[in-house]
C-alpha cells in the first residue's frame, strides 16, 4: 500500500517558492516605496506586510496569472492601493479631530524614508527634505524610477496614469530638484 501525500497544493507551492530570498532581493525597495506612500514608519510596515500577504495568497492560491517577473509590480501596486485606502481612512478620522492636534510638534523629525549610515545622515535628511518638498505624485515617480528601478511604462501601469504623464512628472521633479540644488547645494 502506498503512502498518500499529506501536503496540500498550497504547501507544495510554498515549498517551491523561496519567499525569503525574494524578499531579501526586493524588500528594501518595497519598504522605501511604502515609506513614500505612508505617513509613518508603522503604516509603511503594515502596508508592506499586507501587500506581501496579498501577493503570497495570489501566487500560492493560483489567482495570480502573471510570471514571477511580475510579482514586484503586483506588490508595488498593492502597496499603492493599500496606502491610498489607509490614507482615506485616516482622512476621515482627521475630519473628526482638529488638524492641529495631529501635526507633529516643531523640532520633531518625520519618519525617514531612506536608510543610511551615520556618516550620511546629513545627506539623507537633505534628500528626504527635497523629495518631501515635491508634490506627492512627482515624488512617487522619482522613488519608483530611481530606487524601485521601474521603467516609466511599469510606473504608468502601476499608477493607472498615461506614460506621458509619468514622464512629464519625472521631468518636472528633476527640474525642481536641480533648481533647488543649484540654489542650495548639498555640502558634506
Buried (B, 14 or more C-beta within 10 A) or exposed (E): EEEEEEEEEEEEBBEEBEBEEBBEEBBEBBBBBBBBBBBEBEBBBBBBEBBBEBBBEBBBEEEBEEEEEBBBBBBBBBBBBBBEEBBEEBEEEEEEEEEEEEEEEEEEEEBBBBEEEEEEEEBBBBBBEBBEEBEEBBBBBBBBBBBBEBEBEBBBBBBEBEEEBBBBBBEBBBEBBEEBEEEEEEEE
